[in-house]
Amino acid sequence: MKWQNRARWLAIPLTIVILFILLFPFFVMISTMLKSGPDTYATPPIWIPTHIEWSNFVTVWTQYDLASYFLASLIIAMGATVLNTLICVPAAYAIARLRFVGRKVAMYLLLMIEMFSPVIVIISLFKVVARFGMLDSYAALIILDALFTVAFNTWMMNGYFKTIPKDIEEAALIDGCTRVQTMTRIMLPIAVPGLVTVMIYAFIFAWNEFLFALTFISSKAKMPLTIALYNFVGRWTTQWQFLTMAAFLALIPVLVLFYIIEKRLVAGLAGGAVKG
């Protein structure tokens, strides 16, 4: 009991230190986005703004047209999420329930694909996208963002489908359901936590993606939010108060999304990790 009490008292300050380290960048971001220009570049740094500049929000949203970047990111992220779901769910169901030659090989190939960084294939992808005439289009980003999350999401859904008893599916097949009807009407309603998880993963990947947007998009009207943040970094100076304000606004949709589906997300991650 003495050792348990000592460990408990040791865990409290250790937790506080870890939380401080993790939350300190967010404190700096919030502090910086509310500063005026002189306070931002003051030396030594001013941690608490002497005057809160609420006008930074208005400036970022109006002068830099952040709304159009938000709309572009939303179109790309939603499109990539839908496309990714339409691909990975049938693929995961087929691998989990059907027996065919090369099934295990397919799973390991998906795992290998997940290991590749987009940087490695960006030149080849540019040639392919240019050949299909899809440069400077939402379609290119939607397809690429969706494809680069298919491998992980297929593994996740495959593990979740395997946790569902086969008796439920067999009963539906005996009642006359086809494989597609069984997957859509029986399996997917049960696998909603896993489905939510893969959709959130695909959405966040597309929302945060930068390399593809920088490479394939040239017109300002189609640039996503990640490019807007990059534009605040100039050659001679960086507008830190506007950059951190825009970054904070970019975090809000993701935070709200996590808050809404937190329970389903945790359940989906736990279920998909049971079997692979």
Residue frames as qw, qx, qy, qz and C-alpha x, y, z in Angstrom:
[[0.000, 0.884, 0.468, 0.000, 0.00, 0.00, 0.00],
 [0.326, -0.754, 0.101, 0.561, 2.89, 2.37, 0.80],
 [0.364, -0.127, 0.594, 0.706, 4.37, 1.83, -2.67],
 [0.173, 0.621, 0.686, 0.338, 0.96, 2.42, -4.25],
 [0.145, -0.919, -0.277, 0.240, 0.55, 5.69, -2.35],
 [0.366, -0.574, 0.328, 0.655, 4.04, 6.83, -3.32],
 [0.332, 0.168, 0.702, 0.607, 3.38, 5.94, -6.97],
 [0.074, 0.801, 0.583, 0.116, 0.13, 7.87, -6.86],
 [0.208, -0.895, -0.049, 0.391, 1.77, 10.98, -5.44],
 [0.385, -0.356, 0.527, 0.669, 4.55, 10.67, -8.02],
 [0.329, 0.427, 0.731, 0.418, 2.05, 10.28, -10.85],
 [0.046, 0.893, 0.404, -0.193, 0.31, 13.58, -10.05],
 [0.114, -0.805, 0.238, 0.531, 3.29, 15.93, -10.66],
 [0.363, -0.132, 0.755, 0.531, 4.44, 13.77, -13.58],
 [0.285, 0.624, 0.708, 0.168, 1.00, 14.12, -15.19],
 [0.005, 0.927, 0.164, -0.337, 1.06, 17.88, -14.63],
 [0.264, -0.579, 0.498, 0.589, 4.47, 18.15, -16.31],
 [0.343, 0.158, 0.815, 0.439, 3.36, 16.05, -19.29],
 [0.192, 0.798, 0.571, -0.018, 0.16, 18.09, -19.68],
 [0.105, -0.860, 0.077, 0.493, 2.17, 21.30, -19.53],
 [0.299, -0.329, 0.667, 0.597, 4.50, 20.07, -22.29],
 [0.279, 0.383, 0.820, 0.322, 1.59, 18.94, -24.47],
 [0.076, 0.855, 0.512, -0.046, -0.56, 22.02, -23.96],
 [0.320, -0.614, 0.083, 0.716, 2.19, 24.65, -24.10],
 [0.223, 0.056, 0.579, 0.782, 2.15, 24.91, -27.94],
 [0.057, -0.680, -0.670, -0.290, -1.62, 25.56, -27.80],
 [0.307, -0.801, -0.266, 0.439, -1.05, 28.26, -25.20],
 [0.316, -0.355, 0.329, 0.816, 1.55, 29.89, -27.45],
 [0.132, 0.352, 0.700, 0.607, -0.84, 29.69, -30.42],
 [0.163, -0.808, -0.564, -0.049, -3.73, 31.31, -28.52],
 [0.366, -0.711, -0.070, 0.596, -1.43, 33.93, -27.03],
 [0.317, -0.170, 0.458, 0.813, 0.11, 34.80, -30.41],
 [0.103, 0.490, 0.699, 0.510, -3.15, 35.00, -32.34],
 [0.209, -0.871, -0.443, 0.028, -4.46, 37.66, -29.91],
 [0.480, -0.493, 0.034, 0.725, -1.36, 39.86, -30.05],
 [0.329, 0.912, -0.008, -0.246, -0.75, 43.05, -31.94],
 [0.752, 0.585, -0.190, 0.238, 2.11, 43.31, -34.41],
 [0.075, 0.743, -0.513, 0.422, 4.63, 44.87, -31.97],
 [0.685, -0.425, 0.488, -0.334, 3.82, 42.33, -29.24],
 [0.973, 0.218, 0.045, -0.054, 4.26, 39.45, -31.69],
 [0.738, 0.482, -0.233, 0.411, 7.85, 40.39, -32.51],
 [0.317, -0.866, 0.261, -0.285, 8.83, 41.70, -29.09],
 [0.775, 0.151, -0.497, 0.359, 12.11, 40.52, -27.54],
 [0.094, -0.046, 0.993, -0.062, 12.03, 38.93, -25.02],
 [0.261, -0.336, -0.744, -0.515, 8.68, 37.35, -25.97],
 [0.386, -0.147, 0.332, -0.848, 5.50, 38.57, -24.33],
 [0.045, -0.127, -0.991, -0.009, 3.52, 35.54, -23.18],
 [0.086, 0.671, 0.678, -0.289, 0.41, 37.46, -22.17],
 [0.284, 0.557, 0.357, 0.694, -0.74, 40.06, -24.72],
 [0.141, -0.210, -0.324, 0.912, -0.70, 43.61, -23.38],
 [0.465, 0.332, 0.083, -0.817, -3.68, 44.38, -25.59],
 [0.529, 0.202, 0.823, 0.044, -5.98, 41.74, -27.09],
 [0.199, 0.332, -0.428, -0.817, -6.42, 42.27, -30.82],
 [0.583, 0.337, 0.695, -0.254, -9.85, 40.81, -31.60],
 [0.485, 0.723, -0.119, -0.478, -9.55, 42.48, -34.99],
 [0.103, -0.425, 0.851, 0.291, -7.11, 39.75, -36.04],
 [0.449, 0.273, 0.846, -0.093, -10.09, 37.45, -36.50],
 [0.458, 0.774, 0.268, -0.345, -11.88, 39.92, -38.76],
 [0.121, 0.753, -0.500, -0.410, -8.72, 40.62, -40.74],
 [0.244, -0.217, 0.924, 0.197, -7.98, 36.95, -41.39],
 [0.438, 0.415, 0.786, -0.137, -11.58, 36.13, -42.31],
 [0.406, 0.840, 0.262, -0.248, -12.22, 39.10, -44.62],
 [0.103, 0.848, -0.398, -0.334, -8.96, 40.52, -45.91],
 [0.102, -0.412, 0.877, 0.225, -7.43, 37.10, -46.60],
 [0.717, 0.128, -0.323, -0.605, -10.73, 35.54, -47.76],
 [0.155, -0.272, 0.925, -0.213, -10.44, 32.58, -45.43],
 [0.699, 0.213, 0.429, -0.531, -14.04, 31.55, -46.12],
 [0.732, 0.520, -0.306, -0.316, -13.22, 30.47, -49.69],
 [0.247, 0.456, -0.845, 0.133, -10.33, 28.35, -48.43],
 [0.439, -0.063, 0.745, -0.499, -12.63, 26.75, -45.86],
 [0.780, 0.368, 0.132, -0.489, -15.15, 25.92, -48.59],
 [0.586, 0.546, -0.581, -0.143, -12.47, 24.37, -50.79],
 [0.001, 0.336, -0.892, 0.302, -11.15, 22.24, -47.91],
 [0.595, 0.090, 0.572, -0.558, -14.68, 21.13, -47.06],
 [0.781, 0.452, -0.152, -0.403, -15.42, 20.08, -50.65],
 [0.459, 0.504, -0.731, 0.030, -12.17, 18.14, -50.91],
 [0.154, -0.251, 0.850, -0.437, -12.46, 16.48, -47.49],
 [0.691, 0.175, 0.426, -0.557, -16.10, 15.49, -47.92],
 [0.754, 0.489, -0.301, -0.320, -15.50, 14.17, -51.43],
 [0.319, 0.464, -0.814, 0.145, -12.45, 12.17, -50.35],
 [0.378, -0.146, 0.751, -0.521, -14.34, 10.75, -47.36],
 [0.794, 0.288, 0.203, -0.496, -17.26, 9.53, -49.49],
 [0.686, 0.532, -0.472, -0.156, -14.99, 8.04, -52.16],
 [0.091, 0.437, -0.846, 0.292, -12.76, 6.36, -49.60],
 [0.558, -0.036, 0.636, -0.532, -15.76, 4.83, -47.83],
 [0.822, 0.391, -0.010, -0.414, -17.20, 3.50, -51.09],
 [0.586, 0.522, -0.620, 0.008, -13.90, 1.76, -51.82],
 [0.067, 0.400, -0.823, 0.398, -12.69, 0.49, -48.45],
 [0.639, -0.091, 0.482, -0.593, -15.97, -0.86, -47.05],
 [0.920, 0.268, -0.074, -0.276, -16.69, -3.39, -49.88],
 [0.538, 0.535, -0.624, 0.185, -12.99, -4.29, -50.01],
 [0.172, -0.381, 0.741, -0.525, -12.83, -4.92, -46.27],
 [0.794, 0.014, 0.318, -0.517, -16.05, -6.94, -46.34],
 [0.850, 0.400, -0.309, -0.150, -14.77, -9.10, -49.20],
 [0.364, 0.491, -0.719, 0.330, -11.48, -9.79, -47.44],
 [0.351, -0.290, 0.654, -0.605, -13.19, -10.51, -44.11],
 [0.742, 0.107, 0.446, -0.489, -15.94, -12.81, -45.41],
 [0.847, 0.477, -0.121, -0.199, -15.02, -14.20, -48.83],
 [0.690, -0.396, 0.540, 0.274, -12.39, -16.82, -49.47],
 [0.699, 0.715, -0.010, -0.020, -10.40, -16.29, -52.67],
 [0.843, 0.071, 0.010, 0.532, -6.90, -16.89, -53.99],
 [0.404, 0.382, -0.069, 0.828, -4.47, -14.17, -52.96],
 [0.391, -0.828, -0.334, -0.225, -6.56, -12.90, -50.05],
 [0.661, -0.632, -0.043, 0.401, -3.67, -12.71, -47.59],
 [0.557, 0.098, 0.247, 0.787, -1.36, -11.35, -50.27],
 [0.025, 0.728, 0.353, 0.587, -3.84, -8.56, -50.91],
 [0.512, -0.837, -0.195, 0.014, -3.88, -7.64, -47.24],
 [0.682, -0.414, 0.121, 0.591, -0.08, -7.52, -47.04],
 [0.401, 0.386, 0.342, 0.757, 0.06, -5.45, -50.23],
 [0.196, -0.864, -0.297, -0.355, -2.31, -2.96, -48.62],
 [0.646, -0.706, -0.034, 0.288, 0.00, -2.84, -45.61],
 [0.631, -0.047, 0.253, 0.731, 2.98, -2.18, -47.88],
 [0.178, 0.674, 0.362, 0.618, 1.12, 0.63, -49.64],
 [0.408, -0.885, -0.217, -0.055, 0.52, 2.30, -46.28],
 [0.702, -0.449, 0.078, 0.548, 4.29, 2.44, -45.75],
 [0.486, 0.347, 0.300, 0.744, 4.88, 4.64, -48.82],
 [0.094, -0.603, -0.225, 0.760, 5.10, 8.37, -48.29],
 [0.492, 0.801, 0.335, -0.069, 3.37, 10.60, -50.87],
 [0.058, -0.858, 0.357, 0.365, 6.68, 12.43, -51.33],
 [0.495, -0.242, 0.764, 0.335, 8.19, 9.34, -52.97],
 [0.397, 0.384, 0.770, 0.319, 5.60, 9.17, -55.74],
 [0.141, 0.757, 0.262, -0.581, 4.70, 12.84, -56.13],
 [0.057, 0.488, -0.520, -0.699, 6.53, 13.26, -59.47],
 [0.035, 0.117, 0.939, 0.321, 4.90, 10.15, -60.94],
 [0.113, 0.631, 0.707, -0.299, 1.51, 11.29, -59.65],
 [0.109, 0.669, -0.041, -0.734, 2.00, 14.69, -61.27],
 [0.060, 0.242, -0.744, -0.620, 2.63, 13.06, -64.66],
 [0.026, 0.349, 0.933, 0.077, -0.46, 10.87, -64.29],
 [0.088, 0.704, 0.493, -0.504, -2.68, 13.74, -63.18],
 [0.094, 0.577, -0.291, -0.757, -1.39, 15.93, -66.02],
 [0.010, -0.042, 0.879, 0.475, -1.97, 13.14, -68.56],
 [0.003, -0.530, -0.848, 0.011, -5.61, 12.86, -67.49],
 [0.021, 0.517, 0.238, 0.822, -6.04, 16.64, -67.65],
 [0.537, -0.683, -0.494, -0.032, -6.91, 16.91, -63.95],
 [0.442, -0.006, -0.279, 0.852, -4.42, 19.56, -62.88],
 [0.108, -0.039, 0.175, -0.978, -5.92, 22.42, -60.86],
 [0.593, -0.282, -0.473, -0.588, -9.11, 20.49, -60.10],
 [0.608, -0.405, 0.436, -0.526, -10.91, 19.27, -57.00],
 [0.965, 0.100, -0.124, -0.209, -11.17, 15.80, -58.58],
 [0.618, 0.454, -0.555, 0.322, -7.41, 15.22, -58.44],
 [0.089, -0.429, 0.625, -0.646, -7.18, 16.02, -54.73],
 [0.785, -0.164, 0.212, -0.559, -10.34, 14.07, -53.87],
 [0.936, 0.205, -0.278, -0.074, -9.13, 10.93, -55.65],
 [0.515, 0.436, -0.588, 0.446, -5.57, 11.07, -54.27],
 [0.285, -0.411, 0.527, -0.687, -6.63, 11.88, -50.70],
 [0.881, -0.093, 0.097, -0.453, -9.12, 9.02, -50.82],
 [0.883, 0.283, -0.372, 0.048, -6.66, 6.50, -52.25],
 [0.343, 0.477, -0.619, 0.522, -3.92, 7.27, -49.75],
 [0.406, -0.293, 0.581, -0.642, -6.20, 6.32, -46.85],
 [0.842, 0.051, -0.317, -0.434, -7.76, 3.23, -48.45],
 [0.597, 0.217, -0.742, 0.214, -5.11, 0.83, -47.12],
 [0.006, 0.138, -0.687, 0.713, -5.42, 1.81, -43.46],
 [0.576, 0.006, 0.195, -0.794, -9.21, 2.05, -43.57],
 [0.789, 0.121, -0.510, -0.320, -9.54, -1.32, -45.29],
 [0.433, 0.130, -0.798, 0.398, -7.48, -2.91, -42.53],
 [0.206, -0.076, 0.513, -0.830, -9.57, -1.17, -39.90],
 [0.715, 0.064, -0.028, -0.696, -12.93, -2.21, -41.39],
 [0.693, 0.170, -0.693, -0.099, -11.66, -5.73, -42.04],
 [0.217, 0.096, -0.798, 0.554, -10.81, -6.11, -38.36],
 [0.407, 0.024, 0.373, -0.834, -14.21, -4.75, -37.37],
 [0.750, 0.124, -0.349, -0.548, -16.14, -7.00, -39.76],
 [0.549, 0.153, -0.813, 0.120, -14.32, -10.00, -38.31],
 [0.066, -0.066, 0.708, -0.700, -15.67, -9.21, -34.85],
 [0.647, 0.064, 0.041, -0.759, -19.28, -9.59, -36.08],
 [0.571, -0.056, 0.811, -0.116, -20.58, -13.17, -35.66],
 [0.101, 0.127, -0.761, -0.628, -21.04, -15.03, -38.95],
 [0.106, 0.397, 0.902, -0.133, -24.36, -16.47, -37.75],
 [0.221, 0.660, 0.279, -0.661, -26.05, -13.10, -38.25],
 [0.221, 0.506, -0.503, -0.665, -24.85, -12.91, -41.84],
 [0.027, 0.010, -0.972, -0.235, -25.68, -16.55, -42.59],
 [0.211, 0.508, 0.745, -0.377, -29.23, -16.06, -41.32],
 [0.292, 0.668, -0.013, -0.684, -29.67, -13.12, -43.69],
 [0.160, 0.358, -0.763, -0.513, -28.32, -15.17, -46.62],
 [0.094, 0.213, 0.972, -0.028, -30.71, -18.01, -45.82],
 [0.252, 0.630, 0.514, -0.525, -33.59, -15.51, -45.81],
 [0.582, 0.641, 0.444, 0.233, -32.74, -14.60, -49.39],
 [0.048, -0.946, 0.126, 0.294, -30.48, -11.57, -49.03],
 [0.765, 0.546, -0.145, 0.308, -27.70, -11.13, -51.55],
 [0.688, -0.128, -0.224, 0.678, -24.14, -10.38, -50.49],
 [0.137, 0.374, 0.038, 0.917, -24.63, -6.68, -51.20],
 [0.515, -0.613, -0.260, -0.540, -27.87, -6.57, -49.23],
 [0.812, -0.408, -0.341, 0.241, -26.25, -8.44, -46.36],
 [0.535, 0.039, -0.166, 0.828, -23.38, -5.97, -46.25],
 [0.031, -0.382, -0.091, -0.919, -25.54, -2.83, -46.50],
 [0.586, -0.504, -0.251, -0.583, -28.56, -3.88, -44.42],
 [0.875, -0.412, -0.250, 0.037, -27.02, -6.21, -41.83],
 [0.769, -0.059, -0.184, 0.609, -23.29, -5.67, -41.47],
 [0.254, 0.453, -0.027, 0.854, -22.97, -1.90, -41.86],
 [0.461, -0.713, -0.119, -0.515, -25.58, -0.97, -39.21],
 [0.862, -0.460, -0.127, 0.172, -23.71, -3.18, -36.75],
 [0.723, -0.002, 0.019, 0.690, -20.35, -1.79, -37.85],
 [0.068, 0.941, 0.200, 0.264, -21.34, 1.89, -37.49],
 [0.480, -0.825, 0.180, 0.238, -18.56, 2.65, -34.93],
 [0.662, -0.154, 0.484, 0.551, -15.95, 1.24, -37.31],
 [0.406, 0.652, 0.459, 0.447, -17.50, 3.06, -40.24],
 [0.142, -0.985, -0.087, -0.033, -17.42, 6.36, -38.34],
 [0.616, -0.601, 0.306, 0.407, -13.78, 5.77, -37.48],
 [0.599, 0.113, 0.509, 0.607, -12.63, 5.24, -41.07],
 [0.218, 0.825, 0.386, 0.352, -14.68, 8.20, -42.28],
 [0.319, -0.939, 0.034, 0.124, -13.16, 10.49, -39.65],
 [0.650, -0.373, 0.412, 0.518, -9.66, 9.29, -40.52],
 [0.497, 0.420, 0.512, 0.561, -10.25, 9.94, -44.22],
 [0.014, 0.941, 0.282, 0.188, -11.77, 13.36, -43.50],
 [0.445, -0.840, 0.149, 0.273, -8.92, 14.50, -41.26],
 [0.653, -0.115, 0.467, 0.585, -6.27, 13.28, -43.71],
 [0.358, 0.606, 0.467, 0.536, -7.90, 15.21, -46.56],
 [0.183, -0.961, -0.200, -0.048, -8.51, 18.27, -44.34],
 [0.490, -0.770, 0.264, 0.312, -4.84, 18.43, -43.28],
 [0.804, 0.197, 0.356, 0.433, -3.26, 17.37, -46.58],
 [0.068, -0.860, 0.130, 0.489, -0.73, 19.86, -47.94],
 [0.366, -0.341, 0.663, 0.558, 1.63, 18.28, -50.49],
 [0.354, 0.422, 0.766, 0.331, -0.98, 17.33, -53.09],
 [0.106, 0.911, 0.367, -0.154, -2.70, 20.70, -52.81],
 [0.202, -0.784, 0.286, 0.512, 0.58, 22.57, -53.23],
 [0.366, -0.192, 0.750, 0.517, 1.55, 20.43, -56.24],
 [0.225, 0.372, 0.821, 0.369, -1.69, 20.15, -58.20],
 [0.035, 0.866, 0.494, -0.068, -3.65, 23.33, -57.42],
 [0.431, 0.103, 0.105, 0.890, -2.67, 26.67, -58.96],
 [0.146, -0.591, -0.308, -0.731, -5.82, 28.83, -58.92],
 [0.054, -0.212, 0.548, -0.807, -6.61, 30.66, -55.70],
 [0.660, -0.155, -0.052, -0.733, -10.33, 29.80, -55.85],
 [0.911, -0.042, -0.373, -0.171, -9.58, 26.07, -55.47],
 [0.351, 0.407, -0.681, 0.498, -6.81, 26.25, -52.87],
 [0.663, -0.522, -0.537, -0.019, -7.62, 24.51, -49.56],
 [0.430, -0.895, 0.002, -0.119, -7.01, 25.85, -46.09],
 [0.822, -0.341, 0.149, 0.432, -3.55, 24.30, -45.73],
 [0.537, 0.398, 0.214, 0.712, -2.31, 26.44, -48.61],
 [0.145, -0.889, -0.153, -0.406, -3.87, 29.51, -47.00],
 [0.685, -0.705, 0.071, 0.169, -1.80, 28.88, -43.88],
 [0.763, -0.005, 0.237, 0.602, 1.32, 28.48, -46.01],
 [0.316, 0.719, 0.238, 0.572, 0.68, 31.85, -47.66],
 [0.378, -0.922, -0.041, -0.076, 1.16, 33.63, -44.33],
 [0.723, -0.429, 0.265, 0.472, 4.83, 32.61, -44.42],
 [0.424, 0.901, -0.051, -0.075, 6.60, 35.26, -46.49],
 [0.774, 0.413, -0.227, 0.424, 10.11, 35.50, -47.87],
 [0.242, 0.506, -0.374, 0.739, 11.23, 38.18, -45.45],
 [0.259, -0.200, 0.572, -0.752, 8.78, 37.86, -42.58],
 [0.281, -0.303, -0.901, -0.132, 6.01, 35.68, -41.20],
 [0.388, -0.410, 0.003, -0.826, 2.72, 37.13, -39.99],
 [0.215, 0.008, -0.930, 0.299, 2.56, 34.99, -36.88],
 [0.313, 0.178, 0.523, -0.772, -0.55, 36.58, -35.37],
 [0.666, 0.307, -0.169, -0.658, -2.55, 35.91, -38.57],
 [0.485, 0.260, -0.825, -0.126, -1.00, 32.48, -39.11],
 [0.052, -0.029, -0.893, 0.446, -1.89, 31.27, -35.62],
 [0.476, 0.247, 0.310, -0.785, -5.39, 32.76, -35.87],
 [0.668, 0.311, -0.431, -0.521, -6.01, 30.91, -39.15],
 [0.365, 0.176, -0.909, 0.100, -4.57, 27.71, -37.68],
 [0.203, 0.087, 0.725, -0.652, -6.90, 28.00, -34.69],
 [0.622, 0.305, 0.049, -0.719, -9.91, 28.47, -36.97],
 [0.582, 0.314, -0.686, -0.303, -8.80, 25.44, -38.99],
 [0.115, 0.109, -0.928, 0.337, -8.80, 23.35, -35.82],
 [0.464, 0.031, 0.385, -0.797, -12.39, 24.16, -34.91],
 [0.782, 0.146, -0.301, -0.526, -14.17, 21.84, -37.42],
 [0.589, 0.189, -0.777, 0.118, -11.98, 18.90, -36.39],
 [0.010, -0.103, 0.719, -0.687, -12.51, 19.54, -32.67],
 [0.610, 0.064, 0.164, -0.773, -16.27, 19.83, -33.13],
 [0.761, 0.194, -0.527, -0.324, -16.29, 16.63, -35.17],
 [0.400, 0.158, -0.832, 0.350, -14.37, 14.75, -32.47],
 [0.252, -0.055, 0.557, -0.790, -16.69, 16.06, -29.77],
 [0.711, 0.096, -0.079, -0.692, -19.79, 14.90, -31.64],
 [0.909, 0.140, -0.339, -0.199, -18.65, 11.37, -32.43],
 [0.076, -0.644, 0.705, -0.289, -16.16, 10.73, -29.59],
 [0.701, -0.183, 0.610, -0.322, -17.88, 7.61, -28.21],
 [0.894, 0.409, 0.135, -0.125, -18.36, 5.99, -31.61],
 [0.441, 0.760, -0.466, 0.104, -14.78, 6.80, -32.57],
 [0.272, -0.532, 0.752, -0.278, -13.32, 5.10, -29.48],
 [0.811, 0.056, 0.514, -0.273, -15.56, 2.08, -29.98],
 [0.788, 0.605, -0.071, -0.091, -14.53, 1.83, -33.62],
 [0.231, 0.727, -0.627, 0.160, -10.82, 2.02, -32.88],
 [0.482, -0.349, 0.743, -0.306, -11.15, -0.64, -30.18],
 [0.855, 0.248, 0.377, -0.255, -13.23, -2.92, -32.41],
 [0.694, 0.685, -0.216, -0.039, -10.98, -2.57, -35.44],
 [0.063, 0.699, -0.686, 0.192, -7.90, -3.37, -33.38],
 [0.806, -0.241, 0.462, -0.282, -9.23, -6.74, -32.17],
 [0.796, 0.103, 0.542, 0.249, -8.44, -8.64, -35.35],
 [0.111, 0.691, -0.354, -0.620, -6.54, -7.71, -38.48]]
